[in-house]
Amino acid sequence: MLAAGAKGLGRLLTAVGRGRRAEAVLCGCGEPMESRGLKGKELLTILGPVSYARTRFYCGPCQQTRYPGDEELDIVGTSRSPGLRRMMARAGSRSTFKEGRDDLQVYAGIKASAKDVERVAERVGEQMEQWNATERTHLCEPDRPVPPEKPIPLFYISYDGTGVPMTKAELVGRPGKQADGSARTREAKLGCIFTQSGLDEEGNPVRDDDSTSFVGAIEPAGKFGWRLYAEAVRRGLEQAQRVVILVDGAEWIRQLAEFHFPGATQIVDLYHAKQHVSDLCKLLFPHNERQTVRQRLRWWTLLEAGQIGKLIAQAQRHLPAESRAQKQVEGELNYLRRNQERMRYADFRRQGLFVGSGVIEAGCKTVIGQRLKQSGMEWSLRGANAIISLRCMIKSGRLEEYWEARAA
């Protein structure tokens, strides 16, 4: 049946890209191009190989070649149909390229090498990033008309970073956390947007179904900030009645929030805050496990009540004598002081807000970790960013939108 389908498809394609054209075919230099007859090409499709011939056009002055038929079918520079590229890209985004190769063989009868899956998946990811970049440019235009949309009661923005193992060439000269001071990873920044319209029967906030979208890349914080801002605008930032930033308290994260989303309510993720309090207890009571546990539970209670000043005052009564330990303790206390206004958890809960960044934590694991941080993996910057772009599009439910835009 697949062979019969491929034969039928081949017959349909005989009318594409050949014969006389109503308008002249122009070269990129502006000169009209000459027809140089038909040239064959074996096209790989989800039905199997298809023989395809189309008219070749040539420009004498600049010696460039065009195949209008290839442009119509979206197969310029490739022998794989859009449908096959789509399947290969999805297979390569979900698991290792070898597993993607095997899945294509088992599920669709498509024979491809692991290297083919890698090339296609990364190329599609790069094309998606180019498409997204064009969209971001439009969304960030100051005079862009704002379409009328339904108001959004609560609009959440959350973002974080996670390390991705890289090849040695991508790590030259970069400091890291290994014993010799070198790096093994580079930070991939991931952002997500979701909305909330109400509470459940117990008064807990509920994330709207299918409202989560992701953006991400290995790039400087400043560039990532514009990426995140554009996604927020696309999702309806201007229609949001209240914007909430859920973050972990890192300095670069705070700076991006204040620059791109001034006036938003900032909340430090409760889990990260608890982890800092736990680390503080270990520093203050290093030789007394029972006291460490007891004090941690007490201070977690103060933390959840938003009584950060009281927590800090109590901790200062137990400052260690040793100077190095004092410096570490002061670092934890400064973290609490700096983020005190963002840790009013009891107040935030009374307002029906989320106080945990579980969505972005899960995103770092599912969008990036499950695919790019498997045992033995090492990525080039180009390859990692291509797969991150591809996975963000899939997890955001925008895959159909992208392929429809290509076909338009």
C-alpha positions as CSV (number, residue, x, y, z in Angstrom):
1,M,0.0,0.0,0.0
2,L,2.9,2.4,0.8
3,A,4.5,1.6,-2.6
4,A,1.2,2.2,-4.4
5,G,0.8,5.5,-2.5
6,A,4.3,6.6,-3.5
7,K,3.6,5.8,-7.1
8,G,0.4,7.8,-7.0
9,L,2.2,10.7,-5.3
10,G,4.8,10.6,-8.1
11,R,2.1,11.0,-10.7
12,L,0.6,14.0,-8.8
13,L,4.1,15.7,-8.7
14,T,4.5,15.5,-12.5
15,A,2.5,18.7,-12.7
16,V,4.6,20.6,-10.2
17,G,7.5,22.8,-11.2
18,R,7.7,22.0,-14.9
19,G,6.4,23.5,-18.1
20,R,6.0,27.1,-19.2
21,R,5.4,29.7,-16.6
22,A,3.1,32.7,-16.9
23,E,5.7,35.0,-15.3
24,A,9.4,35.2,-15.7
25,V,11.5,33.5,-13.1
26,L,13.9,36.1,-11.6
27,C,17.2,35.5,-10.0
28,G,18.2,37.1,-6.7
29,C,20.2,39.6,-8.7
30,G,17.0,40.7,-10.5
31,E,17.8,39.2,-13.9
32,P,15.4,36.9,-15.6
33,M,16.5,33.2,-15.6
34,E,16.6,30.8,-18.5
35,S,14.9,27.4,-18.5
36,R,17.5,24.6,-18.9
37,G,15.2,21.6,-19.1
38,L,14.1,19.0,-16.6
39,K,16.3,17.6,-13.8
40,G,15.3,14.6,-11.8
41,K,15.4,14.2,-8.1
42,E,14.5,11.3,-5.8
43,L,12.3,12.6,-3.1
44,L,12.0,10.6,0.2
45,T,8.5,10.8,1.6
46,I,6.5,9.1,4.4
47,L,5.2,6.7,1.6
48,G,8.7,5.9,0.4
49,P,11.0,7.1,-2.4
50,V,9.3,9.1,-5.2
51,S,10.9,10.0,-8.5
52,Y,10.4,13.7,-9.3
53,A,11.5,15.9,-12.2
54,R,11.2,19.6,-12.4
55,T,12.4,22.5,-14.6
56,R,15.8,24.0,-13.8
57,F,16.3,27.7,-14.3
58,Y,19.7,29.3,-14.7
59,C,21.1,32.9,-14.4
60,G,24.0,33.6,-16.8
61,P,25.3,36.8,-15.1
62,C,25.6,35.4,-11.6
63,Q,25.5,31.6,-12.4
64,Q,22.8,30.9,-9.9
65,T,20.2,28.1,-10.2
66,R,16.6,27.9,-9.1
67,Y,14.0,25.2,-9.0
68,P,10.6,26.8,-8.6
69,G,9.1,23.4,-8.1
70,D,11.3,22.7,-5.1
71,E,10.2,26.0,-3.7
72,E,6.5,25.2,-4.1
73,L,7.0,21.8,-2.4
74,D,9.2,23.2,0.4
75,I,12.1,20.9,-0.5
76,V,14.8,23.4,-1.4
77,G,18.2,22.0,-0.5
78,T,16.8,18.7,0.8
79,S,15.6,15.4,-0.7
80,R,13.1,14.8,2.1
81,S,9.5,15.9,2.0
82,P,8.0,18.2,4.7
83,G,6.0,15.4,6.1
84,L,9.1,13.2,6.5
85,R,11.2,16.0,8.0
86,R,8.4,16.6,10.4
87,M,8.4,13.0,11.6
88,M,12.2,12.8,11.8
89,A,12.4,16.1,13.7
90,R,9.8,14.9,16.3
91,A,11.6,11.5,16.6
92,G,15.0,13.2,17.1
93,S,13.5,15.6,19.7
94,R,12.0,13.0,22.0
95,S,14.9,10.6,22.5
96,T,18.4,9.9,21.4
97,F,19.0,10.0,17.6
98,K,19.6,6.2,17.5
99,E,16.3,5.6,19.3
100,G,14.6,8.1,16.9
101,R,16.0,6.1,14.0
102,D,14.6,2.9,15.5
103,D,11.2,4.4,16.2
104,L,10.9,5.6,12.6
105,Q,11.6,2.1,11.3
106,V,9.1,0.4,13.7
107,Y,6.3,2.9,13.6
108,A,6.4,4.1,10.0
109,G,8.7,1.7,8.1
110,I,11.1,4.6,7.3
111,K,14.8,3.7,7.0
112,A,17.1,6.5,8.1
113,S,20.5,6.6,9.9
114,A,20.9,8.1,13.3
115,K,23.0,10.8,11.6
116,D,20.2,11.6,9.2
117,V,17.8,12.0,12.2
118,E,20.3,14.3,13.9
119,R,20.8,16.5,10.8
120,V,17.1,16.8,10.1
121,A,16.1,17.4,13.7
122,E,18.7,20.1,14.2
123,R,18.0,21.8,10.9
124,V,14.3,21.9,11.7
125,G,15.1,23.3,15.1
126,E,17.2,26.0,13.6
127,Q,14.4,26.9,11.2
128,M,12.0,27.1,14.0
129,E,14.4,29.5,15.9
130,Q,14.6,31.7,12.8
131,W,10.8,31.8,12.6
132,N,10.6,32.6,16.3
133,A,13.2,35.3,15.9
134,T,11.1,37.0,13.2
135,E,8.1,36.8,15.4
136,R,10.0,38.2,18.4
137,T,11.1,41.2,16.4
138,H,7.5,42.0,15.5
139,L,6.2,41.4,19.1
140,C,8.9,43.8,20.5
141,E,8.0,46.7,18.2
142,P,6.9,49.6,20.4
143,D,4.2,50.8,18.0
144,R,2.8,47.3,17.4
145,P,-1.0,47.4,17.4
146,V,-2.4,45.5,20.4
147,P,-5.3,43.2,19.4
148,P,-8.4,43.2,21.6
149,E,-8.4,40.1,23.8
150,K,-10.3,38.8,26.7
151,P,-8.7,40.0,30.0
152,I,-6.5,37.5,31.9
153,P,-7.0,37.6,35.7
154,L,-3.6,36.2,36.6
155,F,-0.6,35.9,34.3
156,Y,2.5,34.0,35.6
157,I,6.1,34.2,34.3
158,S,8.7,31.9,35.6
159,Y,12.2,31.1,34.5
160,D,15.4,29.4,35.6
161,G,18.6,27.8,34.3
162,T,20.0,24.3,34.1
163,G,23.4,23.0,33.0
164,V,23.7,21.1,29.7
165,P,26.8,19.0,29.1
166,M,28.9,20.4,26.2
167,T,31.8,19.3,24.0
168,K,35.2,20.5,25.1
169,A,35.4,23.0,22.2
170,E,32.3,24.8,23.6
171,L,33.9,25.1,27.1
172,V,37.3,26.5,26.3
173,G,38.2,29.3,28.8
174,R,34.9,29.0,30.7
175,P,35.2,28.7,34.5
176,G,33.2,26.0,36.2
177,K,32.5,24.0,39.3
178,Q,34.9,21.0,38.7
179,A,37.8,20.4,40.9
180,D,40.2,22.0,38.5
181,G,38.0,25.1,38.1
182,S,36.9,24.1,34.6
183,A,33.3,23.8,33.3
184,R,31.6,20.7,32.0
185,T,28.3,22.4,31.2
186,R,26.8,25.6,30.0
187,E,23.6,27.1,31.4
188,A,20.4,26.7,29.3
189,K,17.9,29.3,30.3
190,L,14.2,28.2,30.2
191,G,11.2,30.4,30.7
192,C,7.5,29.5,30.9
193,I,4.2,31.4,30.8
194,F,0.9,30.1,32.3
195,T,-2.4,31.6,33.5
196,Q,-4.7,31.2,36.4
197,S,-8.4,31.9,36.4
198,G,-9.6,30.6,39.7
199,L,-9.2,28.4,42.8
200,D,-10.2,24.8,43.6
201,E,-12.8,23.9,46.2
202,E,-10.1,24.1,49.0
203,G,-9.0,27.6,47.9
204,N,-5.8,26.5,46.2
205,P,-4.7,28.2,43.0
206,V,-5.3,26.2,39.8
207,R,-3.3,26.5,36.6
208,D,-5.5,26.9,33.5
209,D,-5.5,23.8,31.3
210,D,-3.1,23.9,28.3
211,S,-2.0,27.4,29.3
212,T,1.7,26.7,29.7
213,S,4.2,27.6,27.0
214,F,8.0,27.5,27.0
215,V,11.0,29.4,25.5
216,G,14.6,28.6,26.0
217,A,18.2,28.8,24.8
218,I,21.8,28.7,25.8
219,E,22.5,32.5,25.6
220,P,23.3,35.6,27.7
221,A,20.8,36.7,30.2
222,G,20.1,40.0,28.4
223,K,19.2,38.2,25.1
224,F,17.1,35.7,27.0
225,G,15.2,38.5,28.7
226,W,13.9,39.7,25.3
227,R,13.0,36.2,24.3
228,L,10.9,35.8,27.4
229,Y,9.4,39.2,27.1
230,A,8.3,38.5,23.5
231,E,6.7,35.3,24.6
232,A,4.8,37.1,27.4
233,V,3.5,39.6,24.8
234,R,2.4,36.9,22.5
235,R,0.6,35.2,25.3
236,G,-1.3,38.3,26.3
237,L,0.8,40.4,28.7
238,E,-1.0,43.6,27.8
239,Q,-4.4,41.9,28.7
240,A,-3.1,40.7,32.1
241,Q,-4.9,42.2,35.1
242,R,-2.1,41.0,37.3
243,V,1.4,39.7,36.5
244,V,3.3,37.4,38.9
245,I,6.9,36.5,38.6
246,L,7.8,33.2,40.2
247,V,11.6,32.8,40.5
248,D,14.4,31.4,42.7
249,G,16.0,34.7,43.9
250,A,19.1,34.7,41.7
251,E,20.4,38.2,40.9
252,W,20.2,37.8,37.1
253,I,16.6,36.6,37.4
254,R,15.6,39.6,39.6
255,Q,17.2,42.1,37.2
256,L,15.4,40.7,34.2
257,A,12.1,40.9,36.1
258,E,12.6,44.5,37.1
259,F,13.7,45.5,33.6
260,H,11.0,43.7,31.4
261,F,8.1,43.4,33.9
262,P,8.2,46.5,36.2
263,G,5.2,46.5,38.6
264,A,4.8,42.7,38.5
265,T,4.4,40.9,41.8
266,Q,7.7,39.0,42.5
267,I,7.6,35.8,44.5
268,V,10.6,33.7,45.5
269,D,9.9,30.0,45.1
270,L,9.1,28.6,48.5
271,Y,11.1,25.4,47.8
272,H,14.3,27.4,47.1
273,A,13.7,29.6,50.2
274,K,13.3,26.5,52.3
275,Q,16.5,25.1,50.9
276,H,18.4,28.2,51.9
277,V,17.0,28.0,55.4
278,S,18.1,24.4,55.6
279,D,21.6,25.3,54.5
280,L,21.6,28.1,57.1
281,C,20.8,25.5,59.8
282,K,23.6,23.2,58.7
283,L,26.0,26.1,58.9
284,L,24.9,27.2,62.4
285,F,24.7,23.8,64.0
286,P,27.2,21.6,62.1
287,H,27.8,19.2,64.9
288,N,24.2,18.8,66.2
289,E,21.9,17.0,63.8
290,R,19.0,17.0,66.2
291,Q,19.2,20.7,66.7
292,T,19.6,21.3,63.0
293,V,16.4,19.4,62.3
294,R,14.5,21.0,65.1
295,Q,15.6,24.6,64.2
296,R,14.9,24.0,60.5
297,L,11.3,23.0,61.2
298,R,10.8,26.1,63.4
299,W,12.3,28.4,60.8
300,W,10.4,26.9,58.0
301,T,7.2,27.7,60.0
302,L,8.4,31.3,60.3
303,L,9.3,31.3,56.6
304,E,5.8,30.2,55.5
305,A,4.2,32.8,57.7
306,G,6.3,35.5,56.0
307,Q,8.1,36.4,59.3
308,I,11.6,36.7,57.7
309,G,12.7,39.5,60.0
310,K,12.1,37.3,63.1
311,L,13.9,34.3,61.4
312,I,16.9,36.5,60.7
313,A,17.0,37.8,64.3
314,Q,16.9,34.3,65.8
315,A,19.6,33.1,63.4
316,Q,21.9,36.0,64.4
317,R,22.0,34.7,68.0
318,H,23.8,31.6,66.9
319,L,26.6,33.1,64.7
320,P,29.7,30.9,64.6
321,A,33.0,32.1,65.8
322,E,35.0,30.9,62.9
323,S,35.4,33.6,60.2
324,R,34.9,31.4,57.1
325,A,31.7,30.0,58.6
326,Q,30.6,33.5,59.5
327,K,31.0,34.6,55.9
328,Q,28.9,31.6,54.7
329,V,26.2,32.3,57.2
330,E,26.1,36.0,56.3
331,G,25.6,35.0,52.6
332,E,22.5,33.0,53.5
333,L,21.2,35.8,55.8
334,N,21.8,38.4,53.0
335,Y,19.8,36.2,50.6
336,L,16.8,36.3,53.1
337,R,17.2,40.1,53.6
338,R,17.4,40.8,49.9
339,N,14.3,38.8,49.1
340,Q,12.3,39.5,52.2
341,E,9.6,41.4,50.3
342,R,9.3,38.5,47.9
343,M,8.8,36.0,50.7
344,R,5.4,37.1,52.1
345,Y,4.0,33.6,51.6
346,A,1.1,33.8,54.0
347,D,0.0,37.1,52.3
348,F,0.4,35.7,48.8
349,R,-1.6,32.6,49.7
350,R,-4.4,34.7,51.1
351,Q,-4.5,36.4,47.7
352,G,-4.9,33.0,46.0
353,L,-1.4,33.0,44.3
354,F,1.0,30.2,43.6
355,V,4.1,30.4,45.8
356,G,6.1,27.6,44.2
357,S,7.8,27.5,40.8
358,G,7.1,23.8,40.3
359,V,6.1,24.4,36.6
360,I,9.5,25.8,35.6
361,E,11.3,23.2,37.8
362,A,9.4,20.4,36.0
363,G,10.1,22.2,32.7
364,C,13.8,22.1,33.3
365,K,13.6,18.4,33.7
366,T,11.1,17.5,30.9
367,V,12.0,20.1,28.3
368,I,15.7,20.1,28.7
369,G,16.9,17.4,31.1
370,Q,15.1,14.4,29.7
371,R,16.6,15.0,26.2
372,L,19.8,16.9,26.6
373,K,21.2,15.6,29.9
374,Q,21.3,11.8,29.4
375,S,24.3,9.8,30.3
376,G,27.3,10.3,28.1
377,M,25.8,13.2,26.1
378,E,27.9,16.2,25.0
379,W,26.4,18.9,22.8
380,S,27.6,21.6,20.5
381,L,26.0,25.0,21.1
382,R,24.4,24.9,17.7
383,G,22.9,21.4,18.2
384,A,21.7,22.0,21.8
385,N,20.0,25.3,20.9
386,A,18.3,23.6,17.9
387,I,16.9,20.8,20.0
388,I,15.8,23.2,22.8
389,S,13.9,25.3,20.2
390,L,12.3,22.2,18.8
391,R,11.3,20.9,22.2
392,C,9.9,24.2,23.4
393,M,7.7,24.4,20.3
394,I,6.4,20.9,20.9
395,K,5.8,21.4,24.6
396,S,4.1,24.7,23.9
397,G,1.7,23.1,21.4
398,R,2.9,25.2,18.5
399,L,4.1,22.5,16.1
400,E,1.1,22.7,13.9
401,E,1.3,26.5,13.8
402,Y,4.8,26.4,12.6
403,W,4.2,23.8,9.8
404,E,1.1,25.7,8.7
405,A,3.2,28.9,8.5
406,R,5.8,27.1,6.3
407,A,3.0,25.8,4.0
408,A,1.4,29.3,3.6
